[in-house]
Amino acid sequence: MTKKRVRSMPIYVWVRPDEMKAIQGRMAEAGISNLSAYVRKMALNGYVLHVDLSDIRELVSLQRRCANNLNQVAIQVNTYGGIYPEEIAQLQKDYAALWEPLSDLLKKLSAVTAL
């Protein structure tokens, strides 16, 4: 008398040797030695993290503008020995514009890591 399987539907997945090595490494990290149990656990309870980098691209653009402005001010100070208050105000405005999206991005990242 043979015992009937609880799981009767097989799934076949082909991987490269380097992918298998990575899977085995993650299995070891998770403390799971059975490949079927690991794959089942990841397929049922795992999640794929999709990262939208548009906010980061905007921050990089803002940072480049701020750095460019700062370099222009440094050149003017080194060449002419002075700086106009309007230039300082513009730099402060640019840096404020940089910190607001950075703060929002950090809040989003904090929410993702809390999952």
C-alpha positions as CSV (number, residue, x, y, z in Angstrom):
1,M,0.0,0.0,0.0
2,T,1.6,3.3,-1.1
3,K,0.9,6.6,0.5
4,K,-0.8,9.2,-1.8
5,R,1.2,12.4,-2.3
6,V,-0.2,15.6,-0.8
7,R,1.5,17.6,-3.6
8,S,0.7,15.9,-6.9
9,M,1.6,18.7,-9.5
10,P,5.3,18.9,-10.4
11,I,7.0,22.1,-11.6
12,Y,10.2,21.9,-13.6
13,V,12.7,24.8,-13.7
14,W,15.9,24.8,-15.6
15,V,18.8,26.9,-14.3
16,R,22.5,27.5,-15.1
17,P,25.2,26.2,-12.8
18,D,25.9,29.7,-11.4
19,E,22.2,30.2,-10.7
20,M,22.0,26.9,-8.9
21,K,25.0,27.8,-6.8
22,A,23.3,31.1,-5.9
23,I,20.1,29.3,-5.0
24,Q,22.0,26.9,-2.8
25,G,23.7,29.8,-1.1
26,R,20.4,31.4,-0.3
27,M,19.0,28.1,0.9
28,A,21.9,27.9,3.3
29,E,21.3,31.5,4.5
30,A,17.7,30.6,5.1
31,G,18.6,27.4,6.9
32,I,16.6,25.2,4.4
33,S,18.3,22.1,3.0
34,N,15.4,20.8,0.8
35,L,15.3,22.4,-2.6
36,S,11.6,21.7,-3.1
37,A,10.7,23.2,0.2
38,Y,12.8,26.3,-0.5
39,V,11.4,26.9,-4.0
40,R,7.8,26.3,-2.7
41,K,8.4,28.8,0.2
42,M,9.8,31.4,-2.1
43,A,7.1,30.9,-4.8
44,L,4.3,31.2,-2.2
45,N,5.7,33.7,0.3
46,G,8.5,35.5,-1.4
47,Y,8.1,38.8,-3.2
48,V,9.8,40.6,-6.0
49,L,11.0,44.1,-5.2
50,H,10.6,46.5,-8.1
51,V,12.4,49.7,-7.6
52,D,11.4,52.9,-9.3
53,L,14.5,55.0,-9.7
54,S,12.9,58.1,-11.1
55,D,13.2,59.9,-7.8
56,I,16.9,59.1,-7.6
57,R,17.4,60.4,-11.1
58,E,15.7,63.7,-10.1
59,L,18.0,63.9,-7.0
60,V,21.1,63.3,-9.1
61,S,20.0,66.1,-11.5
62,L,19.4,68.5,-8.5
63,Q,22.8,67.5,-7.0
64,R,24.6,68.2,-10.3
65,R,23.0,71.7,-10.5
66,C,23.9,72.5,-6.9
67,A,27.5,71.3,-7.5
68,N,27.8,73.4,-10.7
69,N,26.5,76.5,-8.9
70,L,28.9,75.9,-6.0
71,N,31.8,75.6,-8.5
72,Q,30.8,78.8,-10.2
73,V,30.6,80.6,-6.9
74,A,34.1,79.2,-5.9
75,I,35.6,80.4,-9.2
76,Q,34.1,83.9,-8.7
77,V,35.4,84.1,-5.1
78,N,38.8,82.9,-6.1
79,T,39.0,85.2,-9.1
80,Y,37.3,88.4,-7.8
81,G,37.4,87.9,-4.1
82,G,33.7,88.4,-3.5
83,I,30.2,87.0,-3.8
84,Y,26.8,88.6,-4.2
85,P,24.1,87.9,-1.6
86,E,21.7,86.9,-4.5
87,E,24.1,84.0,-5.4
88,I,24.1,82.8,-1.8
89,A,20.3,83.0,-1.8
90,Q,20.1,81.0,-5.0
91,L,22.5,78.3,-3.6
92,Q,20.3,78.1,-0.5
93,K,17.2,77.7,-2.6
94,D,18.9,74.9,-4.7
95,Y,19.9,73.0,-1.6
96,A,16.5,73.3,-0.1
97,A,15.0,71.9,-3.4
98,L,17.5,69.0,-3.1
99,W,16.7,68.1,0.6
100,E,12.9,67.9,0.2
101,P,12.9,65.1,-2.4
102,L,15.7,63.4,-0.6
103,S,13.7,63.4,2.6
104,D,10.7,62.0,0.7
105,L,12.9,59.3,-0.9
106,L,14.3,58.3,2.5
107,K,10.8,57.9,3.9
108,K,9.8,55.7,1.0
109,L,13.0,53.6,1.5
110,S,12.3,53.3,5.2
111,A,8.8,52.0,4.4
112,V,10.2,49.4,2.0
113,T,12.7,48.1,4.6
114,A,10.0,47.8,7.2
115,L,8.2,45.2,5.1
